[in-house]
Amino acid sequence: MNSIAKDERTKEKRKAILRSGVVISVVCFLELVFGFLSGSLALLSDGGHMFVDAAGIWAAFAAIGIAGRMATDRFTFGHRNIEATVGIVSATVLMSLILFHILPHAIQRFMHPQTSISLGMMLAVAVVGLFANMYSARNLAPFKEEDLAVRGAYLQNKSDFILSLCVIAGAVLMLVTGSFLWDPVLTILMSVYLIYMAIREVYVDAVKILHAGVPEDIDLEEVKKTIESVQGVREVLDLHLVGMGTDFTKLEGHILVAQGL
């Protein structure tokens, strides 16, 4: 991709993130307010996750600007791995919210079930959240393989979509069965799922970038063989390949060439 096409792609990405950020921020506010008013812990949990989701989207928006800065004498490769830092921070905040706030409240609510929840309000707001996450995820999907920060935001949208489905299912189950135990039970299941996804989809790739690992889709031995297959190349020595970000890979090494070249 040439520099002009890459600049256009970056502009499209920023516009998509901006649209998603506005939509998710508004719905996050609605879920937190109506979660409190309805008394639904599941809706509050979803609202809390959407707060982290919105923060992750805005952080990804800022990270694109930082990553695009020119290299300097001090930062010779620029700031390309900022996406990994943003991904880790976003995932860590989400897991902290779950482990230290949502799960303890869900367990307490399970031990001492709530006697009343405004199910109509809970259901209506969860449906709004469902469509908002569908819209946001669709905006971010074309760029999720290009940027780890965007992938983190997309993952949270995807998770929020599933959480909204769980909240809707919970409201329906409570309407049918009359038992409010479904609220904390679904909250606990949703929490476990979110922790698993944060580790699998964000932490693994982010840590690999920060520790200068070889990208998953590149075989270092195959790269060496390809270089050595070039006419005149005798041997490749001290070959290093490092993923500096999801769209930038650094390669360095020494090549012994035939005499006379």
Secondary structure, DSSP 8 states (H G I E B T S, - for coil): --HHHHHHHHHHHHHHHHHHHHHHHHHHHHHHHHHHHHT-HHHHHHHHHHHHHHHHHHHHHHHHHHHTS---SSSTTTTTTHHHHHHHHHHHHHHHHIIIIIHHHHHHHHHS--S---HHHHHHHHHHHHHHHHHHHHHHGGGTTT-HHHHHHHHHHHHHHHHHHHHHHHHHHHHHH--TTHHHHHHHHHHHHHHHHHIIIIIHHHHHHHTT---TT--HHHHHHHHHTSTTEEEEEEEEEEEEETTEEEEEEEEEE-TT-
